[in-house]
Amino acid sequence: MGEKIAALLQKKDAGRYTAPELAALAAAFRLEMFDVLHERGTGHWGGSSSAAEIVTALYFGRLKIRPDEPKWEDRDRFILSKGHAAVNLYTILAHRGYFPAAELPGFRTLGSRLQGHPNMKLIPGVDFSTGALGHGLSAGAGMALAAGLAGKTWNTYVLAGEGCLDEGQTWEAMLFAAKYRPRGLVFLLDNNKVQLDGTVADILPLDPIPDKFRAFGWNLAPRVYDGNDTAALLQSFDWLDQAGDSWPKAVIYSTVKGRGVSFMEGKSAWHGAPIDDANYAKGRPELAADLAAKEARL
């Protein structure tokens, strides 16, 4: 991490980061993820990269949390329903202060707590273990209901991908939440339009997604936001605050699979393929240049 990024990380005060600062952090995290995945020869680049700005903005610009007190009862909850994007969550948790960033190179190695999918029993800051797609929203609805029953006001955020929407359990959870309307439940969709084996349109078409969310009784943001633009992300957070007490709420973010490496963007082949030496050497300069450009704007 360069000096400017290191200085940003020292702030560690969610809500005080500007859009350019969040963009620079996300670029730094994306580059580090690329390095780790290449070194390990395993992991999921495509969906981790598409969600880099979303998760960065949540942890550095939104969530009510205490990294030095991971089990603080009144914290906001976050569930990464698309658990294969674990390297994204790990990188951000580490730099938010939950555990040493020096552990990141051990991702997916024997004996490391940084497994291929988030494990709430091993990793500080992970609120729910995820892996099989589709069950994140069910758990999130339960957490939000629990908050209401306990008289608490924490928010529960669930980040999902289109693969989660392929699962019937997600739609059951949407119906359940629309009936009981738990306060604080927010469903965020990383709509990168590509899955493991191809495009969403080819595998299992989901459009029109906004109409489906509304038909299922959710309070959906009035527009689709650019999930790779931190200014747009902050605008979406403003909407969450301005939308009143009409729960549950949902936001759809349009993102790019494999964001940041031009020849990997939008390609299903890079959902989880190993990043070999040749592609690493070709792709890393693009990510480094993007980080340098964003640091220059600080």
HUGIBEL-V250165 format. One record per residue. N is the residue number from 1. PHI is phi as a letter, one per 20 degrees, with the letter a starting at -180 (NA if undefined). Layout:
N,PHI
N,PHI
//
This chain:
1,NA
2,f
3,f
4,f
5,f
6,g
7,f
8,f
9,f
10,f
11,f
12,l
13,c
14,g
15,o
16,d
17,e
18,e
19,g
20,f
21,f
22,f
23,f
24,f
25,f
26,f
27,f
28,f
29,f
30,f
31,f
32,f
33,f
34,f
35,f
36,f
37,f
38,f
39,f
40,e
41,m
42,b
43,p
44,d
45,e
46,g
47,f
48,f
49,f
50,f
51,e
52,g
53,f
54,f
55,f
56,f
57,f
58,f
59,f
60,d
61,c
62,b
63,f
64,e
65,b
66,c
67,g
68,e
69,b
70,g
71,d
72,g
73,f
74,e
75,f
76,f
77,d
78,c
79,c
80,e
81,f
82,e
83,f
84,f
85,e
86,g
87,f
88,f
89,f
90,f
91,f
92,f
93,f
94,f
95,f
96,e
97,o
98,f
99,b
100,f
101,f
102,f
103,f
104,g
105,f
106,e
107,g
108,l
109,d
110,f
111,n
112,e
113,f
114,e
115,f
116,f
117,c
118,f
119,c
120,f
121,e
122,d
123,d
124,g
125,n
126,e
127,e
128,b
129,f
130,c
131,a
132,f
133,f
134,o
135,e
136,f
137,f
138,f
139,f
140,f
141,f
142,f
143,f
144,f
145,f
146,f
147,f
148,f
149,f
150,e
151,m
152,d
153,c
154,f
155,d
156,c
157,d
158,c
159,d
160,c
161,d
162,f
163,g
164,f
165,f
166,f
167,e
168,f
169,f
170,f
171,f
172,f
173,f
174,f
175,f
176,g
177,f
178,f
179,f
180,e
181,l
182,f
183,f
184,n
185,e
186,c
187,d
188,d
189,d
190,e
191,e
192,e
193,m
194,c
195,c
196,g
197,d
198,r
199,f
200,f
201,f
202,e
203,f
204,b
205,g
206,d
207,f
208,e
209,f
210,g
211,f
212,f
213,g
214,f
215,f
216,e
217,n
218,e
219,e
220,e
221,g
222,f
223,b
224,e
225,e
226,f
227,f
228,d
229,d
230,f
231,f
232,f
233,f
234,f
235,f
236,f
237,f
238,f
239,f
240,g
241,f
242,e
243,e
244,m
245,d
246,e
247,d
248,f
249,d
250,b
251,c
252,d
253,d
254,e
255,c
256,d
257,f
258,m
259,g
260,o
261,d
262,g
263,e
264,d
265,f
266,m
267,d
268,f
269,g
270,e
271,g
272,b
273,f
274,f
275,e
276,f
277,f
278,f
279,f
280,f
281,f
282,f
283,e
284,f
285,g
286,f
287,f
288,f
289,f
290,f
291,f
292,f
293,f
294,f
295,f
296,f
297,e
298,f
//
